[in-house]
Amino acid sequence: MASSGAVTPASPKVIKIKAAKPGVAQFGCEHIQGFLSGPPERLEKTIMHYKNCLRVIFDHTPIIPQTSKSSKGQVLTSLTPNYLCLQCPTTTTEHDCLEHGNETSHRFYVESKSGSLFCQMCNDFVWDPTLEELRLRKNGTGSFSTKKRKQDELFTDPSKEDAGIILTNTVEAPCRASGIRGIYNMGATCYMNVILQSFVHNPLLRNFYLSDGHKSKNCDYDHCMSCAMDEMFQDFYAQESTSGYSASNILASFWLSKRKGYEELASNKEQDAHEFFQFLTEELHEINGDGKLPSQQEDPFLKRLKTGNETGCKCIVHQTFYGKLQSTITCQNCGDINTSVESFLDLSLGLDMLSKKKSLKVSNLSVQKCLDEEYKNPERCEYTCHACGTQEAKKQLSIKSLPNVLCIQLKRFKQFNGSASKIDTKVSFPLKLEMFPYTNRARVQDSKQQNFELARGCTYDLQSVVVHVGNLESGHYVSYSRVGNQWLKFNDHTVTLASKSQVLNEQAFLLFYVIQSLA
């Protein structure tokens, strides 16, 4: 592409040029000039089609313009740029672009990342003042209009402060990385990749690492997992790379960790994604929390979990994932009540035990019904009353404090007589989860208005889903995460678009819900 006096260290002087004329390619090529200098209706049609291409590129999730169809009608998604034909509605990959041009004689395309104009005959990007002005307007303001808005215009009308209006009238910075990348499988590491993807699209963790929450330059922790996580977030969100990411530093930090109880995970065999989630959160807590190394006898973090003591830790892990469970045991003879509170990292729903309960139908299980059984219905328990000595008691679990990000584990793996098996029971789960009915405040006789206000702060939106495919011997993990309103499927380094129905029909293993105010 010909130069137009670009400023370089060797030529700091800016060369003045004449004003551009619509349809006259001064820095482009004779091909686009000849094409747009034809009949007026051709120019009008081209401008209309170019605007539609720019809307697809700048008004949707970044991965949508990278989606095309093969000659057989198969949907193909690529993290590398596609090419939107300027002369018809076709979207092709870079590889198929030439074939489409030879079949249709369409030689001008719009690159799906930036909206730049590509000439197939020049095999280069070209420039036209009319189209370039439209691209800059759309990329800069989100609109093709030339009308200038006053700075305080958005704040004069209360209705314009609505989140939906703001979303549809703003655009992302053109240099912003989308955070959409696959992660290479380094030898049975899919269990690690799905957890890392859920962390990458977790708004609290993303904001923590992108705002220098962990100062890697000042860290002297050996084989620091938090430094490796910081590097991953920077690569995902500070670079425009679309190739797969190699999480080798995270894997190395994992294998070199001295954390007790996870020694068996450090191997090249397929492991449990939930166990890796537990390991990762404990490791990040220790580095970003109290900073103490585990003792030789017992990990102090695990000891705190066993005793239920509250440490008041404000590390990013506790702020993100931790809530509090309340256990209330009521003597059925004298009515004596014993209450205890402990922290929880996730809520585990034992599918094996739940499926055996007569009150639940195995063919129609849902997350809400499982939660009802665990946190709304009391059950008999082994307990000797300190007041009367009676052993007749009922135990009621409820949630005292909800986390910002709620992790729910559907326990699909069980051990029986020394052998392991997988539970394939279908459990439906919602996009929006109301957790207020499972809190201890739901049982307090407050006014309806008070309960309504409390319930508003207990609504969660689904953010990520981890799925185990296959059996225990030859299984594989994939995950889904929501970016804006678009769902994506992550299968190691491969990333594809997914529909809501596709996500909701999966056999979920881990569910990550984000409190609606943060989602």
Secondary structure, DSSP 8 states (H G I E B T S, - for coil): -------BTTB-S--------TT--SSS-HHHHHHHTS-HHHHHHHHHHHHHHHHHHHSS-TTGGGEEE-TTS-EEE-SS--EEESSSS-EE-HHHHHHHHHHH---EEEETTT--EEETTTTEEE--HHHHHHHHHHHHHS-S------TTHHHHSGGGGSHHHHHHT----TT-------B--SSS-HHHHHHHHHHHT-HHHHHHHHTTSS-GGG---TT-HHHHHHHHHHHHHS----S-B--HHHHHHHHT---TT-GGGSSSS---HHHHHHHHHHHHHHHHTT-----SS--HHHHHHHHT------SHHHHHH-EEEEEEEEETTT--EEEEEEEES-EEEEHHHHTT-TTS-GGGEEHHHHHHHHHTS-EEEE---TTT---EEEEEEEEEE--SEEEEEEE-EEEETTEEEE----EE--SEEE-GGGBGGGGS---HHHHHHHHHTTEEEEEEEEEEES-SSS-EEEEEEEETTEEEEEETTEEEEE-HHHHHTS-EEEEEEEETTT-
